[in-house]
Amino acid sequence: MGVYTTIDPVTGDQIAQYPEISDAELDDLIGRSTAAYRSWRTTPLEQRRTVLTRAAEIHREQADELAKILTLEMGKPIAQAKGEVALVASIYQFYADHVEEYIADEPLDITGSGTAVVRTEPIGPLVGVMPWNFPYYQVARFAAPNIALGNTIILKHARNCPQSALAIERVLAEAGLPAGVYLNAFISSAHVANTVADPRVQGVSLTGSEKAGSAVGEVAGRHMKKCVLELGGSDPFLVLDDADVDAAAAAAVVGRLGNGGQACTASKRFLVDERVYEEFVGKFVDGMAGWQPGDPTSPDTKLGPLASNAGVEELDELVQDAISRGAEVLLGGNRPEGAGAYYPPTVLAGVTRDMRAFSEELFGPVAVVHCVGSMDEAIDLANDSPFGLSSSVFTSDPDKADRVAEELETGMVWINGTSKSSPDLPFGGVKGSGFGRELAKFGFNEFANKKLIRNPQGKKGIPA
């Protein structure tokens, strides 16, 4: 039987271990989720709103304690960890504030007699499979809207953040969520497939790698289950010839190095017009060099370790592959000696199609810069990727910005800014970055039954 383990990425020390649950325990857990759904789906809306509001309050009240767990388990600098907790609080509060609006009947303007409405209803127990890079936020954007809607949640978290997983379950219980509505599950990958296949479970949401998404999506499809997949990204950052270079370079540094570069929506490929290339690259490299790795428990640290030594090894393999094939190192590029899962800010130029860094996701503080001759070339290179999550374009011309936004093959486009999450903005991608949306009303409706109720004898203006 496997284990979930907290390993401090600063020291490599093992802090805590938790065993996987057994087959019998998983069957009982699914049963408890199913039983809880029968009552939670009919729980008065005001009670659900109260729980969500209280969950938001607890996140704010316990921000320091919750943030320290993130820093311990995946090396997130403490200031950024507190920012994640604040974002999670805003997500729970958002759905508390909007659930009544989102769940309201939608009357249809029909041609026949009588009435027709679309009613938004829950569908049942759901499985969430979540990653380690944003241990609270990734869960909240799946759990909050579905708890508001009336679904129940079985949550498999990443193996390296079990204390974060337990903290989420504890906070929701303290907020008054009835037993069984949200259940943490320390389960194996094989258990995930069996849980998705279980007829009592009605859907699954996964945030993770393409490999994991493909495996879960296959099981969900085979068993006719609703599935939302948020996978990797290799987000392009376009700098056009009329961009404010100072602003673009400053944003590029934050967009690449926030959360240690361990974000699906981090800016990773910088496509810069040749007329501003030298200026941008000089300022970008200087800015990247200013973020040196440090102690993540210090409030002044902006760049901590990666979440694991395995992550360092995977990232360095991509960097060394590019260097061995002729890429130019503008900054960094050397894995440091000593303890800790640290990797320096790195900038590569001259990355070509035969290098893995051209098409694979760089999940860490490594940037690739490309010099392009025109806006059309930048768009073509941006779209030359198996991914399609988010993107950025910097330009002073609104018409150019609109055209680039229209032609980029991504789920999200940011104009003169980098990708940032907010409860009121839908999140998701296309191509190898997955499908479905989270957050805003779009995320609320992903696991909802949009039930048509047609009454030919009903009176106009009166719900059927």
KOLZAVO-375065 format. One record per residue (C-alpha): x, y, z; residue number from 1. Coordinates in Angstrom, 3 decimals. Example, Ala and Ser with C-alpha at 12.3 -4.5 7.8 and 13.67 -1.06 7.14 Angstrom:
       east      north         up   num
     12.300     -4.500      7.800     1
     13.670     -1.060      7.140     2
//
This chain:
       east      north         up   num
      0.000      0.000      0.000     1
      1.371      3.408     -0.971     2
      1.735      6.525      1.136     3
      1.235     10.272      0.893     4
      4.326     12.060      2.187     5
      5.230     15.598      3.213     6
      8.858     16.274      2.235     7
     10.316     19.696      2.943     8
     11.726     20.818     -0.464     9
     14.231     23.099      1.272    10
     15.958     20.304      3.187    11
     14.667     17.104      1.641    12
     13.572     15.927      5.089    13
     10.515     13.704      5.427    14
      8.028     15.412      7.739    15
      4.944     13.179      7.776    16
      3.384     10.160      6.084    17
     -0.195      9.037      5.591    18
     -1.183      5.595      4.231    19
     -3.508      5.074      1.302    20
     -6.953      3.832      2.184    21
     -8.035      0.284      1.405    22
    -10.554     -0.891     -1.181    23
    -13.137     -1.391      1.552    24
    -12.517      2.096      2.953    25
    -12.908      3.609     -0.510    26
    -16.193      1.780     -1.068    27
    -17.436      3.124      2.259    28
    -16.270      6.629      1.330    29
    -18.197      6.568     -1.963    30
    -21.219      5.315     -0.059    31
    -20.979      8.194      2.407    32
    -20.665     10.697     -0.434    33
    -23.732      9.218     -2.116    34
    -25.783      9.317      1.086    35
    -24.716     12.893      1.757    36
    -25.749     13.928     -1.756    37
    -29.335     12.821     -1.166    38
    -29.721     15.356      1.626    39
    -27.289     18.072      0.502    40
    -28.973     18.508     -2.885    41
    -32.199     19.525     -1.107    42
    -30.563     21.577      1.643    43
    -31.986     25.128      1.642    44
    -29.920     27.489     -0.451    45
    -29.406     29.875      2.442    46
    -27.736     27.111      4.456    47
    -25.345     26.349      1.606    48
    -24.522     30.046      1.294    49
    -23.828     30.230      5.023    50
    -21.341     27.358      4.797    51
    -19.525     28.934      1.848    52
    -19.356     32.326      3.559    53
    -18.011     30.754      6.726    54
    -15.393     28.839      4.692    55
    -14.219     32.160      3.259    56
    -14.060     33.687      6.747    57
    -12.033     30.789      8.155    58
     -9.504     31.090      5.340    59
     -9.035     34.746      6.261    60
     -8.920     34.052     10.006    61
     -6.417     31.205      9.666    62
     -4.407     32.649      6.774    63
     -1.044     32.442      8.534    64
     -1.497     28.839      9.633    65
     -2.794     27.696      6.258    66
     -0.059     29.517      4.364    67
      2.693     27.860      6.415    68
      1.471     24.438      5.272    69
      1.856     25.461      1.631    70
      5.368     26.727      2.271    71
      6.315     23.535      4.086    72
      4.916     21.104      1.538    73
      5.802     22.672     -1.803    74
      8.194     25.517     -1.041    75
      5.868     28.365     -1.967    76
      7.266     31.678     -0.666    77
      5.199     32.667      2.352    78
      3.959     35.935      0.837    79
      2.675     34.064     -2.217    80
      1.189     31.363      0.033    81
     -0.836     34.005      1.865    82
     -1.936     35.329     -1.517    83
     -3.212     31.885     -2.468    84
     -5.202     31.620      0.765    85
     -6.753     35.041      0.111    86
     -7.698     33.975     -3.431    87
     -9.349     30.831     -2.090    88
    -11.367     32.894      0.378    89
    -12.568     35.080     -2.496    90
    -13.687     32.014     -4.464    91
    -15.838     30.644     -1.628    92
    -17.290     34.098     -1.037    93
    -17.984     34.583     -4.745    94
    -20.142     31.482     -4.972    95
    -21.902     32.344     -1.718    96
    -22.793     35.685     -3.277    97
    -23.813     34.352     -6.698    98
    -25.311     30.892     -6.173    99
    -28.885     32.224     -5.973   100
    -28.427     33.995     -9.306   101
    -26.737     31.017    -10.965   102
    -29.270     28.452     -9.789   103
    -32.373     30.469    -10.696   104
    -34.776     29.071    -13.299   105
    -34.258     30.422    -16.816   106
    -37.583     30.986    -18.622   107
    -37.398     30.397    -22.382   108
    -39.066     32.558    -25.013   109
    -40.823     29.800    -26.953   110
    -43.014     29.731    -30.042   111
    -45.658     27.333    -28.735   112
    -48.239     27.727    -26.014   113
    -47.514     27.450    -22.317   114
    -44.138     27.747    -20.614   115
    -40.659     26.308    -20.732   116
    -37.904     26.822    -18.204   117
    -34.416     25.459    -17.763   118
    -33.748     24.428    -14.186   119
    -30.200     24.074    -12.875   120
    -29.777     21.012    -10.664   121
    -26.849     19.007     -9.226   122
    -25.955     15.613    -10.687   123
    -24.398     13.702     -7.782   124
    -21.062     12.691     -6.244   125
    -18.002     13.964     -8.130   126
    -14.327     13.045     -8.048   127
    -11.598     15.692     -8.077   128
     -7.979     14.859     -8.883   129
     -5.812     17.833     -7.998   130
     -2.116     18.835     -8.283   131
      0.454     20.195     -5.859   132
      1.359     23.586     -7.331   133
     -1.639     25.451     -5.861   134
     -2.864     22.999     -3.207   135
     -5.784     25.095     -1.933   136
     -6.714     27.127     -5.002   137
     -6.971     24.199     -7.423   138
     -9.375     22.454     -5.058   139
    -11.462     25.551     -4.321   140
    -12.226     26.355     -7.941   141
    -13.665     22.819     -8.332   142
    -15.199     22.323     -4.901   143
    -16.771     25.723     -4.193   144
    -19.181     25.889     -7.161   145
    -20.185     22.262     -6.798   146
    -20.809     22.514     -3.083   147
    -22.921     25.591     -3.859   148
    -24.816     23.694     -6.549   149
    -25.564     20.701     -4.333   150
    -23.086     18.094     -5.573   151
    -20.782     16.186     -3.213   152
    -17.012     15.888     -3.554   153
    -14.460     13.076     -3.240   154
    -11.033     14.678     -3.503   155
     -7.765     12.940     -4.352   156
     -4.930     15.348     -3.770   157
     -1.288     15.123     -4.849   158
      0.925     12.725     -2.915   159
      3.307     15.427     -1.724   160
      0.750     17.713     -0.049   161
     -1.294     15.541      2.324   162
     -1.320     18.129      5.101   163
     -2.790     20.685      2.699   164
     -5.425     18.112      1.749   165
     -6.349     17.491      5.375   166
     -6.448     21.225      6.086   167
     -9.047     21.747      3.340   168
    -11.270     19.015      4.759   169
    -10.893     20.445      8.259   170
    -11.756     24.013      7.226   171
    -14.901     22.932      5.395   172
    -16.004     20.870      8.390   173
    -15.410     23.859     10.667   174
    -17.485     25.954      8.273   175
    -20.452     23.690      8.960   176
    -20.417     21.516      5.849   177
    -22.341     18.324      6.697   178
    -20.387     15.082      6.969   179
    -19.864     13.361      3.649   180
    -20.334     16.395      1.405   181
    -16.564     16.860      1.029   182
    -14.318     13.846      1.619   183
    -10.544     13.704      1.337   184
     -9.316     10.432     -0.194   185
     -5.728      9.234      0.033   186
     -6.053      6.850     -2.906   187
     -3.824      5.388     -5.626   188
     -4.044      6.029     -9.347   189
     -5.742      2.653     -9.756   190
     -8.286      3.718     -7.153   191
     -8.987      6.860     -9.195   192
     -9.964      4.790    -12.225   193
    -12.163      2.529    -10.111   194
    -13.797      5.498     -8.397   195
    -14.603      7.241    -11.692   196
    -16.036      3.966    -13.019   197
    -18.248      3.457     -9.955   198
    -21.900      3.932    -10.998   199
    -22.554      6.075     -7.933   200
    -20.070      8.696     -9.157   201
    -21.337     11.112    -11.832   202
    -18.300     13.097    -12.960   203
    -14.628     13.866    -12.572   204
    -12.451     16.970    -12.744   205
     -8.684     16.691    -13.093   206
     -5.950     19.301    -13.090   207
     -2.593     17.812    -13.988   208
     -0.406     16.450    -16.752   209
     -1.527     15.445    -20.231   210
     -0.729     11.822    -19.360   211
     -2.944     11.881    -16.282   212
     -5.684     13.742    -18.150   213
     -5.660     11.249    -20.980   214
     -5.944      8.328    -18.567   215
     -8.789      9.853    -16.562   216
    -10.578     11.111    -19.681   217
    -10.465      7.623    -21.182   218
    -12.063      6.072    -18.099   219
    -14.680      8.820    -17.900   220
    -15.584      8.400    -21.565   221
    -15.829      4.634    -21.294   222
    -18.281      4.973    -18.405   223
    -20.223      7.936    -19.786   224
    -19.169     10.355    -17.052   225
    -18.911     14.128    -17.382   226
    -15.264     15.185    -17.365   227
    -13.392     18.486    -17.039   228
     -9.647     18.479    -17.740   229
     -7.253     21.343    -17.039   230
     -3.869     20.194    -18.268   231
     -0.524     21.751    -19.100   232
      0.353     24.968    -20.837   233
      3.235     26.544    -22.698   234
      1.821     30.027    -22.731   235
      3.081     32.479    -25.362   236
      3.932     36.071    -24.435   237
      3.944     38.292    -27.533   238
      5.811     41.594    -27.535   239
      4.929     43.616    -30.643   240
      7.063     46.393    -32.116   241
      4.981     49.178    -30.524   242
      4.887     47.692    -27.007   243
      5.881     49.527    -23.860   244
      9.088     47.521    -23.421   245
      9.653     48.463    -19.791   246
      6.151     47.333    -18.839   247
      6.407     44.196    -20.953   248
      9.742     43.145    -19.453   249
      8.557     43.732    -15.895   250
      5.370     41.750    -16.508   251
      7.342     38.988    -18.218   252
      9.485     38.436    -15.124   253
      6.485     38.127    -12.823   254
      4.600     36.035    -15.379   255
      7.486     33.598    -15.643   256
      8.690     33.385    -12.033   257
      5.520     33.638     -9.941   258
      4.988     30.431     -7.928   259
      8.492     29.410     -8.943   260
      7.381     29.156    -12.550   261
      5.291     26.147    -11.518   262
      1.994     27.248    -13.010   263
      0.164     25.992    -16.060   264
     -0.671     29.582    -16.985   265
      2.830     30.947    -16.430   266
      4.288     32.822    -19.396   267
      6.868     30.457    -20.871   268
      7.566     31.366    -24.530   269
      8.483     34.997    -25.222   270
      7.955     35.955    -28.859   271
      9.510     39.368    -29.383   272
      9.507     41.571    -32.484   273
     13.027     42.051    -33.861   274
     12.714     45.855    -33.600   275
     12.500     45.695    -29.794   276
     14.150     42.316    -29.213   277
     17.524     43.479    -27.876   278
     15.968     46.061    -25.581   279
     13.379     43.644    -24.227   280
     15.801     40.757    -23.711   281
     18.290     42.947    -21.870   282
     15.660     44.191    -19.433   283
     14.037     40.769    -19.120   284
     17.326     39.016    -18.281   285
     18.211     41.717    -15.740   286
     14.805     41.334    -14.130   287
     15.031     37.546    -14.022   288
     18.489     37.752    -12.446   289
     17.024     39.805     -9.608   290
     14.880     36.885     -8.420   291
     17.453     34.671     -6.751   292
     16.188     31.577     -4.885   293
     15.950     31.944     -1.125   294
     14.296     30.777      2.078   295
     10.558     30.468      1.361   296
      9.674     31.207      4.990   297
     11.119     34.722      4.675   298
      8.553     37.398      3.758   299
     11.126     38.996      1.443   300
     11.689     35.873     -0.685   301
     10.086     35.928     -4.120   302
     11.554     32.683     -5.489   303
     11.752     29.559     -3.353   304
     12.683     25.988     -4.224   305
     10.736     23.878     -6.647   306
      8.275     21.514     -5.005   307
     10.523     18.460     -5.320   308
     13.902     17.213     -6.459   309
     12.095     15.208     -9.126   310
     10.775     18.478    -10.537   311
     14.294     19.889    -10.626   312
     15.571     16.843    -12.486   313
     12.789     16.992    -15.087   314
     13.322     20.701    -15.673   315
     17.093     20.386    -15.929   316
     16.744     17.563    -18.471   317
     14.879     19.936    -20.789   318
     17.416     22.718    -20.268   319
     20.439     20.481    -20.847   320
     18.835     18.931    -23.923   321
     18.412     22.408    -25.416   322
     21.963     23.457    -24.530   323
     23.444     20.271    -25.983   324
     21.643     20.972    -29.266   325
     22.896     24.538    -29.571   326
     20.580     26.764    -27.525   327
     22.168     29.928    -26.166   328
     22.106     30.437    -22.394   329
     21.421     34.096    -21.572   330
     21.034     33.446    -17.846   331
     21.380     30.501    -15.457   332
     21.208     27.040    -16.920   333
     23.191     25.245    -14.209   334
     21.612     23.067    -11.563   335
     23.108     24.133     -8.204   336
     24.979     21.825     -5.864   337
     23.789     21.069     -2.362   338
     20.531     20.302     -0.614   339
     17.177     21.679     -1.590   340
     15.071     21.576     -4.742   341
     16.428     24.864     -6.057   342
     16.850     25.932     -9.674   343
     18.131     29.334    -10.823   344
     16.208     31.720    -13.110   345
     17.193     30.671    -16.622   346
     16.707     32.262    -20.037   347
     17.354     30.358    -23.271   348
     17.530     31.727    -26.821   349
     17.916     29.958    -30.136   350
     15.592     27.115    -29.152   351
     14.665     25.147    -32.265   352
     12.074     22.554    -33.108   353
     14.457     19.622    -32.532   354
     14.837     20.607    -28.867   355
     12.382     19.339    -26.254   356
     12.089     22.835    -24.785   357
     10.452     23.996    -28.019   358
      7.272     21.992    -27.466   359
      7.316     20.592    -23.912   360
      6.174     22.485    -20.847   361
      8.922     24.071    -18.756   362
      7.536     23.772    -15.227   363
      9.934     25.975    -13.339   364
     11.877     29.255    -13.615   365
     13.043     28.761    -17.214   366
     12.094     31.056    -20.113   367
     12.559     30.679    -23.861   368
     12.880     33.831    -25.992   369
     12.306     33.930    -29.757   370
     13.037     36.815    -32.124   371
     10.270     37.265    -34.728   372
     10.078     39.469    -37.805   373
      6.392     40.394    -37.719   374
      3.119     40.137    -35.859   375
      1.993     37.347    -38.187   376
      5.149     35.365    -37.452   377
      4.568     35.842    -33.716   378
      0.993     34.559    -34.010   379
      2.072     31.554    -36.076   380
      4.810     30.652    -33.595   381
      2.463     31.150    -30.658   382
     -0.015     28.708    -32.195   383
      2.744     26.216    -33.065   384
      2.261     24.353    -29.807   385
      0.374     21.290    -28.607   386
     -0.983     23.459    -25.786   387
     -3.597     26.201    -25.746   388
     -4.197     27.448    -22.219   389
     -3.491     31.159    -21.746   390
     -1.484     33.876    -23.518   391
     -0.387     37.506    -23.353   392
      0.122     40.219    -25.952   393
      1.817     43.563    -25.356   394
      1.059     46.383    -27.795   395
     -0.064     50.012    -27.692   396
     -2.453     49.505    -30.626   397
     -5.952     48.310    -29.601   398
     -6.692     47.051    -33.125   399
     -3.561     44.911    -33.139   400
     -4.438     43.598    -29.699   401
     -7.911     42.592    -30.868   402
     -6.566     40.855    -33.946   403
     -3.948     38.901    -32.010   404
     -6.523     37.942    -29.377   405
     -8.827     36.664    -32.100   406
     -6.153     34.571    -33.808   407
     -4.436     33.005    -30.793   408
     -5.491     29.396    -30.252   409
     -5.824     29.595    -26.487   410
     -8.606     29.527    -23.935   411
     -7.555     32.856    -22.426   412
     -5.832     35.997    -23.734   413
     -4.469     38.858    -21.622   414
     -3.764     42.209    -23.272   415
     -0.861     44.142    -21.756   416
     -0.918     41.843    -18.751   417
     -0.264     38.283    -17.639   418
     -2.695     35.564    -16.675   419
     -4.233     36.029    -13.229   420
     -7.029     34.044    -11.663   421
    -10.184     35.657    -10.336   422
    -13.447     34.022     -9.220   423
    -15.468     35.975    -11.789   424
    -13.314     34.962    -14.795   425
    -13.639     31.585    -16.558   426
    -10.510     29.440    -16.574   427
     -9.615     26.753    -19.116   428
     -7.964     25.913    -22.403   429
     -8.092     24.105    -25.725   430
     -5.952     21.563    -27.592   431
     -3.594     19.667    -25.298   432
     -4.459     21.979    -22.410   433
     -7.763     20.180    -21.894   434
    -11.427     21.136    -22.037   435
    -14.171     22.511    -19.851   436
    -14.125     25.654    -17.742   437
    -13.751     26.467    -14.071   438
    -14.765     29.556    -12.072   439
    -17.432     32.170    -12.837   440
    -20.820     30.911    -14.027   441
    -19.109     28.653    -16.558   442
    -17.546     26.552    -13.800   443
    -20.824     26.444    -11.898   444
    -22.590     24.878    -14.868   445
    -20.008     22.219    -15.794   446
    -21.469     19.592    -13.444   447
    -25.079     20.782    -13.531   448
    -28.138     19.171    -15.040   449
    -29.718     21.881    -17.186   450
    -33.172     20.362    -17.006   451
    -35.891     21.528    -19.410   452
    -39.371     21.702    -17.886   453
    -42.021     22.216    -20.565   454
    -45.665     22.849    -19.686   455
    -47.955     23.484    -22.694   456
    -50.756     24.511    -20.311   457
    -48.618     26.803    -18.152   458
    -49.243     30.522    -17.971   459
    -46.643     32.953    -19.287   460
    -44.486     34.397    -16.564   461
    -45.292     31.599    -14.113   462
    -42.595     28.923    -13.680   463
    -43.712     25.502    -14.844   464
//
